[in-house]
Amino acid sequence: MEDKSKKLGTRRITRDLLPAHHLFKVESFSLLAETGLEKYESDVFEAAGHKWRLSFYPNGDNKRNGCGFISLYLVIEDTENLPLNWEVNVSFRLFVLDQIRDKYLSIEFEGDPVKRFHWMRTEWGFTHLISLESFNDISNGYLVDDCCIFGAEVFLMEPNYKCECLSMIKEPEDNTIIFKMENFSKLDKKYYESAVQTIGDSKWKLIVYPRGHVESKGKAKGKWIVCPSGNAKFKGKALSVFLELVEVPLKRKVYAEYKLRVRDQINDNHKEFTGIRRITRDFPPAHYLFKVESFSLLAKIGVEKYESDVFEAAGHKWRLSLYPNGDNKSNGSGFISLYLVIDDTENLPLTWEVNVSFRLFVLDQIRDKYLTIEDSDGAVKRFHWMKTEWGFAQLVSLESFNDTSNGYLVRDCCIFGAEVFLVERNCKWECLSMIKEPEDNTIIFKMENFSKLDKKYYESAVHTIGDSKWKLTVYPRGNVKFKGKALSVFLELAEADKLPLKRKVYAEYKLRVRDQINDNHMEFTVERWFSATSANWGYPQFMALKVLHDASKGFIVNDSLIVEAEITLISKVKRFS
């Protein structure tokens, strides 16, 4: 189904990694939508050096033409502590989790993602975050078991940057180094260097060994890029030629495709080689090496997978899962398959997740180099209770693996490896639940010696329902303009002043005065969002005093009155760090 909101100037991509700063979970979404609440504001979270909250419209922001959509905004908070002419420039993304595929739909502004928050504009976001039609389509995974998850990440954009331009230049000017070596037969040094020549914005020179180059195991050292001919085997047998990059900045990489050539000065039948940089490395994996001897015997016994011993890295325990004949269930036939598996998860918290960047390796034993395999899409993977392994079904083809010239399998022995780096997030979880018929949901307030009560009002004991504390407040002779005329009854959210700023608590409840004779109770149903500024709600004219004191009605028996509050639906907020 096509999502209409895709056409409205936003950039939408999916990704595996959870939002960096805040997650907001809504349980029983349909109940929240049915309350008629225009918007719900999340708790405050910190990001980019400032305080923020999410402003969520479950039925759309109708004032901005959001009917038929979910609307979601990022709101800056605590601005009274900012300078008078404050402004904050940020790039931000909002998210909706596809719970079926475990991917986050990321929504950001297209074209100009940087937004300026200031005293006249304290919120930015998306009126058309996602259409309700698409949101409610269960195949999209946004609403599963009446639960949905939104998120946010906010990055500060400060005007303090350096500019770097990477260009790929085809056929650059003055692109040939010519090194003429005269009196060649009389040359007696180990090697000779050409003059330095600038090509592009880099400096290069040629290194030539007239009688071949001696280098342990044939390795090139320093900044030499390639050795197309000449190593220990060729000393006294071959000419060795290298191209060297001169004066390269620390960690700068320079890509080059080039030809090394020895000119045939008579027939123009030149001898030349083309060099391309390969993705291998000399250093062993940081955390684990896994050696398999007699690999062919392991493959022949028909074992589907072999799991290594546990090793520790990035503050967690892991193991490698090796499929010597390929993981056929994941299209790995004809390949070696290798996965990283998190272990010992039973000791992790209930809502655990671990984000890591990892690499897997195969050792080329001939060249003593490690083939490094990692994802090209950022390499950060999220391990959690539903996804405890990541890796590569097609690590290396069996054809390439068994080719002895590649060095992966030597004398029926192979070596795999792994390194794992923790990518720490600073994401705060907030979960809003709508609980129908919560446990122990009735406050019973029995008021004895009712005729002798002389205070203005009386309060019941505090009662915890959901994660909130409640009490009844009863005015025996009425409150304000109904004083002396009616019984006044209110439900109050106790300790409302301790709620986080702008936190709201929803309750659907019945206020009831019991008929102790006929069970013909007097009751009213209320739907209300409570907050620090609106902590109680009820009826100042709940029942006329004349009716209340009518003995035939059964409300007062043995000089006792029973007032009740039964909460049938309540919101509950949990926060996780």
C-alpha positions in Angstrom: 0.0 0.0 0.0 1.4 3.4 -0.9 1.8 5.8 2.0 0.4 9.2 0.9 2.8 11.0 3.3 5.8 10.0 1.1 4.8 12.7 -1.4 5.0 15.6 1.1 8.6 16.8 1.0 10.3 14.4 3.5 13.2 12.0 3.0 12.3 8.5 4.2 14.8 5.6 4.6 14.9 2.5 6.7 17.8 1.5 9.0 18.6 -1.1 11.6 20.2 1.1 14.2 17.9 2.5 16.9 17.6 6.3 17.4 20.4 7.8 19.3 18.6 9.8 21.9 15.0 8.9 22.7 12.4 6.1 22.2 8.8 6.6 23.0 6.6 3.5 23.2 2.8 3.6 23.2 0.9 0.5 24.3 -2.8 0.2 23.7 -2.6 2.8 21.0 -6.3 2.4 20.0 -7.4 3.3 23.6 -5.2 6.4 23.6 -6.7 7.5 20.2 -10.3 6.9 21.5 -9.8 9.2 24.5 -10.0 12.1 22.1 -6.7 13.6 23.3 -5.4 16.1 20.9 -1.7 15.7 21.7 0.4 13.9 24.2 3.8 15.3 25.3 6.6 12.9 26.2 8.9 13.4 29.1 12.0 15.6 28.6 15.2 14.1 27.2 18.6 15.6 26.6 20.4 15.7 23.3 22.8 18.1 21.5 23.4 20.0 24.8 19.7 21.0 25.2 16.4 19.6 26.5 13.6 18.3 24.3 10.3 16.5 24.2 8.2 14.9 21.6 4.7 16.2 20.9 2.5 13.4 19.6 -0.9 13.7 17.9 -2.4 10.2 17.7 -5.3 11.5 15.5 -3.3 14.1 13.6 -2.7 17.8 14.1 -6.0 19.1 12.6 -4.9 22.7 13.0 -2.2 22.1 10.4 -4.2 19.9 8.0 -3.0 16.7 9.6 -6.3 14.9 9.5 -5.8 11.3 8.5 -2.1 11.2 9.7 0.0 10.6 12.7 1.7 14.0 13.6 4.9 14.2 15.5 7.0 17.2 16.5 10.3 17.9 18.3 9.9 20.7 20.9 12.8 22.5 22.6 12.4 22.9 26.4 13.9 24.9 29.3 14.4 27.9 27.0 14.0 30.4 29.8 17.6 29.6 30.8 18.9 30.5 27.3 20.2 33.9 26.4 17.7 36.6 25.3 18.4 36.2 21.5 18.9 32.5 21.6 18.8 30.2 18.6 19.7 26.5 18.3 20.4 25.0 14.9 19.9 21.2 14.7 19.6 18.4 12.2 17.1 15.9 13.5 15.3 12.7 12.5 12.1 11.2 13.8 11.4 7.5 13.6 8.7 4.8 13.6 9.7 1.2 14.2 8.6 -1.5 11.8 8.3 -4.2 14.5 7.9 -7.1 12.0 11.2 -6.4 10.2 13.0 -4.8 13.1 13.8 -1.7 11.1 13.3 2.0 11.8 11.6 4.2 9.3 13.6 7.4 9.5 11.9 10.7 8.6 13.8 13.9 8.0 13.4 17.1 6.0 14.4 16.8 2.3 16.7 19.5 0.9 17.4 21.6 4.0 17.6 19.3 7.0 19.0 21.9 9.4 16.2 23.7 11.4 16.5 26.8 13.5 14.8 26.8 16.8 14.3 30.3 18.4 11.9 32.1 20.7 9.3 32.4 17.9 9.7 28.8 16.7 10.2 26.3 19.5 9.0 23.2 17.6 9.6 21.5 14.2 8.3 18.2 12.9 6.0 16.4 10.6 2.3 17.0 10.5 2.1 14.2 7.9 4.6 11.8 9.7 2.7 8.8 8.4 -0.8 8.3 7.1 -3.2 6.5 9.5 -4.1 4.2 6.6 -0.5 3.0 6.3 0.0 3.1 10.1 -2.9 0.8 10.8 -2.0 -1.6 8.0 -0.6 -4.5 10.1 1.6 -5.7 7.2 3.7 -2.5 7.6 4.6 -3.5 11.2 4.1 0.0 12.7 1.2 -1.1 14.9 1.6 -4.6 16.3 -0.6 -5.9 19.1 -1.9 -2.3 19.5 1.7 -1.1 20.3 3.9 1.3 18.4 7.3 2.9 19.0 8.5 6.3 17.9 12.0 7.8 18.3 14.2 10.9 17.9 17.8 11.8 17.4 19.1 15.4 17.5 22.5 16.7 16.3 23.7 20.2 17.0 24.9 22.1 13.9 27.5 24.6 14.9 29.2 26.9 12.2 32.7 25.7 13.0 33.8 23.4 10.3 36.7 22.6 8.0 36.1 21.9 4.3 37.6 18.9 2.5 37.0 18.0 -1.1 37.8 14.5 -2.4 38.0 14.4 -6.2 38.5 11.4 -8.5 40.5 12.7 -11.5 40.7 10.7 -14.6 43.8 11.3 -16.7 45.3 14.1 -14.6 47.7 16.5 -16.2 51.4 15.7 -16.4 50.6 12.2 -15.2 53.7 10.2 -16.2 57.0 9.9 -14.2 59.8 9.1 -16.5 62.9 7.7 -14.8 65.8 7.3 -17.2 68.6 5.2 -15.7 71.8 5.8 -17.7 75.0 3.6 -17.4 72.7 0.9 -16.1 75.3 -1.9 -16.3 77.5 0.1 -13.9 74.9 0.8 -11.3 76.0 -0.8 -8.0 73.6 0.6 -5.4 70.8 -1.5 -3.9 68.1 0.8 -5.3 67.6 4.1 -7.0 64.9 6.8 -6.7 63.5 9.0 -9.4 62.9 12.7 -8.8 59.7 13.6 -7.0 56.8 14.6 -9.3 53.5 16.2 -8.3 50.4 14.5 -9.9 47.0 15.8 -8.7 47.8 17.2 -5.3 50.1 14.4 -4.2 53.8 13.8 -4.7 55.1 10.5 -6.2 58.4 8.9 -7.0 59.6 5.6 -8.5 61.9 3.1 -6.6 63.9 0.7 -8.8 66.0 -2.2 -7.6 68.3 -3.0 -10.6 69.1 -6.5 -9.3 65.9 -7.3 -7.5 64.5 -6.4 -4.1 65.1 -8.4 -0.8 62.2 -8.0 1.6 61.1 -10.5 4.3 58.3 -12.6 2.9 57.8 -10.3 0.0 56.0 -7.6 2.1 56.1 -4.0 1.0 57.0 -1.5 3.7 56.2 2.2 4.5 54.1 4.0 1.9 54.8 1.7 -1.0 51.6 0.8 -2.6 52.3 -2.2 -4.7 55.1 -4.6 -5.7 54.3 -6.0 -9.1 57.6 -7.7 -9.4 60.7 -8.3 -7.3 60.8 -9.9 -3.9 63.0 -12.3 -1.9 62.6 -15.0 -4.6 63.7 -12.6 -7.4 66.9 -11.2 -5.9 69.4 -11.5 -8.7 66.7 -12.8 -11.0 64.3 -9.9 -11.7 64.0 -6.1 -11.8 61.9 -4.8 -8.9 59.9 -1.6 -9.4 57.7 0.4 -6.9 55.6 3.5 -6.9 55.9 5.5 -3.6 53.5 8.2 -2.3 55.6 11.0 -0.7 54.7 13.1 2.3 51.2 11.7 3.0 49.3 13.3 5.9 48.6 11.0 8.9 45.7 8.6 8.1 45.1 10.2 4.7 44.4 7.7 2.0 45.1 8.3 -1.7 43.7 6.1 -4.4 45.5 5.5 -7.6 45.2 3.4 -10.7 48.5 3.3 -12.5 50.8 1.5 -14.9 54.3 0.6 -14.1 56.2 0.3 -17.3 59.7 -0.5 -18.6 60.0 0.9 -22.1 60.9 -1.2 -25.1 62.9 1.5 -26.8 63.1 -0.4 -30.2 59.7 -2.1 -30.8 57.5 -0.2 -28.3 56.5 -3.6 -26.9 56.6 -2.3 -23.3 56.4 -4.4 -20.2 53.8 -3.0 -17.8 51.6 -3.8 -14.8 48.3 -2.3 -13.5 48.0 -1.9 -9.7 44.8 -1.6 -7.7 44.7 -1.3 -3.9 43.2 -4.4 -2.1 41.3 -4.5 1.2 43.5 -6.7 3.3 45.6 -5.9 6.4 48.6 -7.2 8.3 47.4 -6.8 11.8 45.6 -9.8 13.4 42.0 -9.4 14.7 41.8 -7.5 18.0 39.8 -10.0 20.0 39.7 -13.6 18.8 41.4 -16.1 16.5 39.7 -19.5 15.7 41.9 -22.1 14.0 40.5 -25.2 12.3 42.9 -28.1 11.6 41.8 -31.0 9.4 39.1 -28.8 7.9 38.2 -31.4 5.2 37.4 -33.9 8.0 35.1 -31.4 9.7 33.3 -30.7 6.5 32.9 -34.4 5.7 31.2 -35.4 8.9 28.2 -33.3 7.9 28.1 -31.0 10.9 25.8 -28.0 10.0 27.6 -25.6 12.2 30.4 -25.5 14.8 30.3 -23.0 17.6 33.6 -21.7 19.1 34.4 -21.3 22.7 33.2 -18.1 24.4 35.4 -15.0 24.2 35.0 -11.6 25.8 35.0 -8.2 23.9 33.3 -4.9 24.2 32.1 -5.8 27.7 30.2 -8.8 26.6 30.6 -12.5 25.8 30.6 -13.8 22.3 31.2 -16.9 20.2 31.7 -17.6 16.5 29.3 -19.9 14.6 31.0 -21.6 11.6 29.1 -23.3 8.8 31.9 -25.3 7.0 29.5 -26.2 4.1 27.5 -23.0 4.2 24.3 -21.9 5.9 21.8 -23.3 3.4 18.8 -21.7 5.2 20.3 -18.2 4.5 21.3 -18.8 0.9 24.8 -19.8 1.9 25.2 -22.9 -0.3 28.6 -23.0 -2.0 30.1 -20.6 0.7 31.7 -20.6 4.1 29.3 -19.0 6.5 30.4 -17.3 9.7 28.4 -15.4 12.3 29.0 -13.5 15.5 26.7 -14.7 18.3 26.2 -12.9 21.7 26.3 -15.2 24.6 25.4 -15.2 28.3 22.3 -13.0 27.7 20.3 -14.4 30.6 22.4 -12.1 32.8 21.5 -9.0 30.9 18.5 -6.7 31.8 15.0 -7.5 30.4 15.1 -4.8 27.7 18.8 -5.4 26.8 20.3 -4.4 23.5 24.0 -4.2 22.4 25.2 -2.1 19.5 28.5 -3.1 18.0 30.7 -2.6 15.0 32.4 -5.9 14.2 34.6 -7.4 11.5 35.2 -11.1 10.7 38.5 -12.3 9.2 40.1 -15.1 7.1 43.8 -15.4 7.2 45.7 -15.7 3.9 48.5 -17.9 5.3 50.8 -17.6 2.2 51.0 -13.8 2.3 50.4 -13.5 6.1 47.5 -11.1 5.5 44.0 -11.0 6.9 41.0 -10.7 4.5 38.6 -8.4 6.4 34.8 -8.8 6.0 32.4 -6.2 7.2 29.1 -4.7 6.1 29.3 -1.7 3.7 26.3 0.0 5.2 27.9 1.3 8.3 28.7 -1.9 10.1 26.8 -1.1 13.3 24.5 -3.9 14.3 22.0 -4.2 17.1 21.9 -7.4 19.1 18.8 -7.9 21.2 16.7 -10.7 22.5 15.0 -11.3 19.1 18.3 -11.0 17.2 21.3 -12.6 18.9 23.5 -13.2 15.9 24.8 -11.2 12.9 27.3 -12.3 10.2 27.8 -13.4 6.7 26.1 -16.4 5.0 28.5 -15.8 2.0 31.7 -15.1 3.8 33.9 -16.6 1.1 33.0 -19.0 -1.7 34.1 -22.6 -1.2 35.8 -22.4 -4.7 38.0 -19.5 -3.6 38.5 -21.0 -0.1 39.7 -24.3 -1.5 42.0 -22.7 -4.1 45.4 -23.2 -2.5 46.9 -20.2 -4.3 44.6 -17.9 -2.2 46.2 -19.1 1.1 43.0 -19.6 3.1 43.3 -23.3 3.4 46.9 -24.5 3.8 47.7 -28.1 4.7 44.0 -28.5 5.5 44.2 -25.8 8.1 42.4 -22.4 8.2 42.2 -19.5 10.6 39.2 -17.2 11.2 39.0 -14.2 13.5 36.8 -11.5 15.0 37.0 -8.1 16.5 34.0 -6.4 18.2 33.7 -2.7 19.2 30.9 -1.4 21.4 28.9 1.5 19.9 27.4 3.2 23.0 24.1 5.0 22.6 22.6 7.6 24.9 19.0 6.6 24.1 16.3 7.1 26.8 13.2 4.8 26.7 9.8 6.0 27.5 6.8 3.7 27.4 3.2 4.9 27.6 0.7 2.1 28.3 -3.1 2.3 28.4 -4.2 -0.4 31.0 -7.8 -1.6 30.9 -9.2 -2.9 34.2 -6.0 -2.5 36.2 -5.6 -4.7 39.3 -7.0 -3.5 42.7 -8.7 -0.6 40.9 -11.4 0.5 43.4 -11.0 3.0 46.2 -13.5 2.3 49.0 -14.0 5.2 51.4 -16.4 4.4 54.3 -17.4 7.5 56.2 -18.7 6.5 59.6 -20.6 8.8 62.0 -21.5 10.7 59.0 -24.1 13.0 60.7 -21.4 14.2 63.1 -18.8 15.1 60.5 -18.0 18.8 60.8 -15.0 19.4 58.6 -15.3 21.1 55.2 -14.0 18.0 53.4 -12.5 14.5 54.1 -9.9 12.5 52.2 -9.6 8.8 51.8 -6.4 6.9 52.3 -4.1 7.0 49.3 -4.5 4.0 46.9 -2.0 3.0 44.2 -3.5 2.0 40.9 -1.3 1.5 37.9 1.9 3.4 38.9 -0.1 6.4 40.2 -1.4 7.3 43.6 -5.1 8.3 44.1 -7.5 9.4 46.8 -11.1 10.5 47.1 -12.1 13.9 48.4 -15.6 14.3 49.7 -17.4 17.4 50.9 -20.3 16.2 53.1 -22.2 19.5 52.8 -21.1 20.5 49.4 -18.4 22.7 47.9 -18.4 26.3 46.8 -21.8 27.3 45.2 -23.3 23.9 46.1 -22.5 24.3 49.7 -25.6 23.2 51.8 -27.2 21.8 48.7 -25.3 18.8 47.4 -22.7 16.2 48.2 -19.5 17.0 46.3 -17.2 14.1 45.3 -13.8 14.3 43.5 -11.0 11.9 42.5 -7.6 13.4 43.1 -4.2 12.4 41.7 -2.0 12.4 44.8 1.5 13.8 44.6 0.7 15.4 41.3 3.2 18.1 42.1 5.9 15.4 41.8 5.1 14.5 38.2 7.8 15.4 35.6 7.0 18.7 33.8 4.0 18.3 31.5 3.5 14.7 32.4 -0.2 13.7 32.1 -2.0 10.7 33.5 -5.2 9.5 31.9 -8.1 7.8 33.8 -11.5 6.6 33.0 -13.4 6.0 36.2 -16.7 5.8 38.0 -17.5 7.9 41.0 -20.1 6.0 43.1 -22.2 6.4 46.3 -23.4 2.9 47.3 -27.0 2.1 47.9 -26.4 -0.2 50.9 -30.0 -1.6 50.8 -31.1 -2.0 47.2 -27.8 -1.9 45.3 -29.3 1.0 43.2 -26.1 3.0 43.4 -25.7 6.6 42.3 -22.7 6.8 40.0 -21.2 8.9 37.2 -18.5 8.0 34.6 -15.6 10.4 34.0 -12.8 10.5 31.4 -10.0 12.8 32.3 -6.3 13.6 31.8 -4.7 14.6 35.1 -1.6 16.7 35.6 0.1 18.9 38.1 -2.1 21.8 37.1 -5.3 19.7 37.0 -4.9 17.2 39.8 -8.6 16.5 40.7 -11.8 16.1 38.8 -15.3 15.2 39.9 -18.8 16.5 40.6 -19.5 19.4 43.0 -23.2 18.6 42.6 -22.9 14.8 42.8 -26.1 14.3 44.7 -28.7 16.6 46.3 -28.4 16.4 50.1 -32.1 15.8 50.3 -31.7 12.6 48.3 -28.6 11.6 50.1 -30.4 11.8 53.5 -33.6 10.0 52.3 -33.4 6.8 54.4 -35.4 4.9 51.8 -32.6 5.4 49.2 -30.2 3.4 51.4 -27.2 5.7 50.9 -26.7 6.3 54.6 -27.1 3.2 56.8 -26.1 3.1 60.5 -24.9 6.6 60.0 -22.3 5.4 57.5 -21.8 6.5 53.9 -19.7 4.5 51.3 -18.1 6.4 48.5 -16.1 4.6 45.8 -13.9 5.4 42.8 -13.5 2.5 40.3 -10.8 3.2 37.7 -11.5 1.2 34.5 -8.8 2.6 32.2 -5.5 4.2 33.2 -2.3 5.4 31.5 1.1 4.3 32.9 4.5 5.7 32.0 7.8 3.8 32.4 11.2 5.2 31.7 14.3 3.2 30.9 17.8 4.5 30.6 
